[in-house]
Amino acid sequence: MLEKLGGWGGAAALGALLLGAGARAEAPPASDTAPPAAADPGPGDPATPALVPVETVRLEDLLQRDIRGGEVGGYGLRLAEQGLVVELHGFVTAEATADFADVGTRTLALAQPAPWSERQKQLGGSSHFELHHATTILRASVLDRFYPEFAVEWEHSGFEVYVPWGYVDMKAWDWLVVRAGLFPVPIGAFNEYLYPDFLRRTAAAPLVTRVVIPSIWSESGVQVRGHFPLVSGVDVNYAAYVVNGLEQADKRLDQGEQDSVVAEGGAIRSMRGNHFDRNHPDKAVGGRLGVGLPRGLALGVSAYTGAYTVNARRRLTLLDGDLTLQNGPVTFRAEAALAHQEVSGLLGPGPLFNALVSGGAYALFAYRIRPALEPYTQVDVVTRVSTRSRGADFWRGVPGASQFRLLSGVVLYPLPVKAPRTMLKLEGATALDDQGRLDLGLFAQAAVGF
């Protein structure tokens, strides 16, 4: 027969024979409950054997077959054969914003009769609509031992598209979980637990997340975490990690220029995204220790340290403390953070005396008047100083070196019982910096987590 078909036809016939033999070898043994035999082959070469239908092959045998020549499906089907439960979640945030910049020196403009657009120009402000977040989250549980999860985020109406996190949790016990991949750094309360808009009260993120502890801040590395009861009503949780760490980019290296001077003293927020860490082997380390107490009280302390320059000669150290009280309708949350960023200087013998120091804190108070209504107030403050001798006035004259902000608003829960992660927020902001600059802002935000 092969001689008659010749060439490709012979190869096809040979493949059919091998496939049929393989299917027969993986078919279950005959029994009283065995499925009926396959139908007789139709018209054609009577010597061609009938293929065993794939639905009659045992799952255990099917999973052992690496090569699925000519069958339907692809990588996804290979995973579906395991019968695991996979969950698709996400959240969408739509906003309307109106900003009025430097109101303190332009208040006379408010009294002038002018259209809304002209009045905004006079105040140096703007207004816009924005799809702030559109995030897809995919997760699964593999026999309650492995928990993969990753997300894809479209931010600022799709202007930024990236993977904010993607990791695998490997659980041995409640007190021992290993997390590997790209994960939100467990420092403070906001970055790991409150970043999504549907999990926090305010529409605007705290100022400290822009100046001291950037958010969302995810790192590639390995983390060990867990929790355990200490005494009745007291639960201890911890997280420790080794990651690539924050790094300040040096464009001159990308252009082939190399000398003893490297970029330093940059904004901490711009140091994120060091996913390959190609410039030096130094790794950053850190962790968080928390305790849950009765009456809804939770405390946490965090620390991080790592080289942040491309030559690994300057270090960045972060410290954070957080407190949360959730008792009945009352929610109170406070967090304070400090950053010590080494720079070149001549003031003292060690790095402690040659650094840029940034600090910030926020405090939130919210009261759930009704299941569908929760007003809140939040106070923010950030400040930046320099301790290096040749730059003692490094931050002086820089608008926003120190800033105070007051947020007040209300959260509406249209479906407080059936969909508590659906929120409508109305918020007003007043910000004052050390230069006397007064900014006002109005926000309306719809956040839906599903």
Summary of the structure (lengths in Angstrom):
residues: 450
radius of gyration: 29.9
end to end distance: 59.9
largest distance: 97.6
contacts: 1319
relative contact order: 0.10
helix: 18%
strand: 43%
